[in-house]
Amino acid sequence: MRFLSAREVVQALPMARAVEAMKTAFRQLSDGEAVAPTRVHIEAQGPRGDALFMPSYIPAAGRMGLKIVTVYSGNTGLGLPLIQAIVVVLDAATGTPAAILDGTSLTAIRTGAASGAATDLLARPEATVAAIFGAGPQARTQLEAVCSVRGIREARVCDPDAARTAAFAAEMATRLGIAVHVARSSSEALSGADVVCAATTSGRPVFADAEVAPGTHINAIGSYRPHVREVPEETVCRALVVVDHRPAALAEAGDLLIPMEKGLFGPEHIYAELGEIVAGRKPGRQSRRQVTLFKSVGVAVQDLAAACEALAGAERLGLGVELQL
């Protein structure tokens, strides 16, 4: 059984490969060629924390998998990651454990890669300006992924933590070779933005609908509970809404469920799963002025697909160690 550390996962899974792996995984899910049951969600008593148990199966890969991920909002004050995870991969033919991977790094990469895939399929081809809400690990891979599929020249980052935001801007400017500015408000972040990524722990919208220009593409990935959201309902109402997986979105996506509870629209407002667009069964953006929204709560097939790609990369590069149980 092979073990990959966080550093090895990052080495073995470059963003461009991860984006393509996500496209394939979403197509397989929409075509019924992959299994991703609704995850089990356990809320910890006392501290503000969640544990999510996410199984999946991709027959074509011959692999089953399980990710266990925790999200503890108080961890940042303890010097610990907000999100921590581990991924176990099994041989589907025998049930034998095949690999264990650091899931924290894998989650950040695959979540960013999903937004990269959505941006590639939905954003205007000439997009050059990105706005990022959030300044944590997820926000970093969001920007990295968007830059991998579009010629982004400038990014703005908006987050309540000034020190963390400044560090994000400096790090990502160096890493990506683009201008990254700290935005003091949502309006400053969104002025002229072509692509928007919301990767926050906020329970309320992080920008106003009036700040979203025609033609904007939005990736909303931070909210995964029915009672919290990042995107204003007015924006959701006027956007072409694409989701990672309909059952998961209709169970967990507060960005959609809160407006639905108000009677603003029904489940039919979801235009497509991303996999349907990958497969060519539905077109993506239909006009230059259309606002598009990719709402992702995250599905386990992403983790298994990313893990398989990381393991293939690790084999090519000679990374990882063999463990005996």
N, C-alpha and C positions, 0 to 999 in steps of 0.2 A: 504494500500500500504506500503510495507516494504522498508526501507532505510538502505543501508549498507555503512559505511564509509570506507576509505582506510584501516584503521587498521583491520576492521572487514572482509573486502574482503580477506586480506592476511591470517587472521586466518581461514577463512572458506574454502579457496581454496589452499590446499597444492599442491606442484608442481607435485607429483606423480599422484594425481587425475586429475590435469589439463592436463597432458600429455595424459592420457587415454581419457579424454573428447575431446581433439583435434583430436585424431585418429578417434573417432566416428564421429565427425563433418566433417572432411575431407572426410570420406567414404560416409556420407550422401550427401555431396555436389556433389561428383563425381557420385553417383548413382542417382542423381536427386531427392533425398529425402529432400533436403533443398533448400531454395531460398536465393540468395545473389546477388542482382543487383549491377552493377558497381556503386561505390560510387560517390557522387557529391562532386566536389572539387572546393572550392572558395578561391582565392588568395586575401589576404588583400591588400588594397592600402596603399602605404607608407612603413610600417614596413615589414620585411621579415617574413611573416606568412601565414599559410594555415589553412583552416577549412575544415574538411572532414565529410560528413554526410553519415552514413553507415547503411542501413536498412537490416533486414534479417528475415527469417521465417523458423522454424523447426516444421513441422506438428506433428511429433512423440512426441515432447515435449509439444505441445499445446501452444507454445509461439511465439510471434513476438517481435522484438527488434529494437532499433535504438541507435547507438553510435554517439555522436558528439565529435570529437577530433580535437584539434588545435595543430599545430607545429609551434612555433615561435623561430627562431634561436637566436634572441637577448635576450631571456628570461634569459639565464644563467648569463648574465651580470647584470641582475636586481634582481637576487636572486630568480627567479621563475623557475618552471620546464619547460624544453624544450617542453614536451608533456603534455597536460592536456585534460581530457576527462570526459564524463558522459555517462552512459548507462541507457536507459529506457526499461523496459520489460513489454509487454502487454499480457493479456490473449487472445489467438487467437480465442476462442469461442465467446467472448463477446466484445472484444476490450477494456476492462477495464484495466487501468494502474495497474500493479501488483507490480512493484518494481522500485526503482531508486538506482543505485550503483555508487560508485566512479569508474570512468572509467580509471583514470590514473594508479592506481595500477592494475586494471584488464587487461589493455592493456599490461603492462609489463609482467604480469604472462602469459597471453595467447600467447604472442609473443615468450617468452622463451619456453613455453610448445610446441609450434609448432616445434621449432628447436629440442626440446627434442624428439618429435615423429619422426622427420626426421632422427635424429642421431641414434635412436633405430633401424630404418628400413634400414639405408644406411651405417652407419659407421662400420668399422671392429670391431668384437666383443672384440678383445683384446686391443682396444684403451685405452691409459693411459695418454696421454699428450694433453692438449687443448691450443689453442692460441686464445685470445680474442682481437679484435680490437674495441676500444671504452671503456670508463670507466664510463658511465652513468647508469641510472636505467635499461635500456634495456640490457646492457652488463652484469649486475649482474644476471638477470634472465636467460640470455643465458647460463652463466656458471653453474648456479644452475641446470638448466634443463639437460644440458649435463652430469653433475655429477650424476643426478638421474637415468640415463639409461646406463652409462658406468662407469667402475672402474677407474675414473680419479685420478691420484696421483699428477700431477703437471699441473699448468696452467701458461701461460705467458700473460701479458696484455700490450698492446701497444696503446698509446694515446698521442697526442701532449701536453696535459696539465699535467706537471710533478706532481704537487701537487695532482690533482684529481686521477692520476694513482696510486700514492703511497697510497692514502687513500683506493682506490679500492682493492689493493693487501692486505693491512692489514685487511680490513673488511672481504673480502671473504675467506682469509686463516683461520680466526677465525670461520667464519660461517660454512664453509664446511669441515674444518679439513684437508686441503691439502696444499701443498706448492704452493704459488702464487708469481711469480716473475715479476718485472717490466722489460719489454723488451725495449731496447734503439732503436731498429730498427725492421722493418718487418722481415728481415732475421733472427734476433735473436729470434723473436717470433715464426717463422715457423720452425726453425731447430728442426727436430724430432717430430713435431706436428702431431697428428693423426686426430684431429678434430679442425676446424677453424670456428670461429664465427665472422662475420663482422656486427657490430652494431654501425655505425658511421653516421655522417651527411656529410661526404665527398662526393664531386661530382666526384672525380677521384679515380681510383683503389688504394687501400691502401696497396697492396703488389704486387710483380712481379711474373709472371708465373713461372720463373725459380726457385723461392723459394718454390714452391708447390711440395712436394714429391709424388711419386706414392702411391696410396692407401689412400690419404687424403680425408676426407669428409669435405665439406664447407657448412656452413649455412650463407646466405647473406640476411640480413633483414633490413638494414638501408636505402637503396635506394627505393623510391616509386614514382619517377618521370621519365618520358621517357628520359630526357637528363642528368641524373646523374647515377653513378654506383660505385660499390666498388670492383668489381672483374675484372681483366684484361681479355680482349677478347680472348687471347690465352688460358687461363684457361677454359673459357666458351666453347670454340671450342672443347677442348679435354675431357671435363667432360660429365658424364651422368647427364643430366639436369632434375630435378624434380621440379615442381612448386606447389604452393598451389591451384591455380585455373587458367586454361589456359586463359579465357577471360580477367581476371584481369592482368595477367602477360603480355599478348600481348598488353594491353592498357597502362601499367604503368611501367614495369620493364626495366629501362635503361640498366641494365646488359645484357639484351637480345636484346633490341630494337636497341641499338647503333651498335653492331656487325651485326645485320640484315640489318640495313640501309647501311652498308658497303658491303653487299652481301656475308658475310662470311658463313651464313647459313640462313635457312628459319624457319618458325614456326614448321616444322616437327622435328627440332633439340630438341624440348621439348619431352623428352622420356615419361613422365607420370605426372599426378597429384599425389600428395602424397596419396590421397584417393584411387586411383586405386591400389597402392601398399598395402595399408591397407586391401583392399578387396580381395587381392590375384589374381587380374586379370593380374597384371604384376609383375615380380620379381624385387627385389631391386638390390643391388650390385651383379655384375656378376663375379668379380675376385678380388683377394687381391690387385692388383696393380691399379685397376680402381680408377680414381678421380671422386667423386660424388659431385654434387652441388644441394642444396636445395635453390631455389630462392623464397622468399616470399615477397609479397607487402602487405599482410594482407587482409583478407576478413571478412565481417561482421558476417558470421556464427560462426567464432571463438569467437567473443564477446558474441553472444547470448548463445552459448554452455557453455562458461566459466561462464557467469552470472547465467545460470540455475544451474550449479554445485555449484557455490558459494552460491546461495540461498538455495539449499538443505543442504549444510554444515552449513549454518547459522541457519537453522531450527533445525538441530541436536544439535548444540551448544548453542542455545538460544541467538543468536546474532541479532543485528539490532533493529530498532525502527519502530513502525507503524505510518504512517502519514495519515492525512485526508486532501484531496484536497478541 
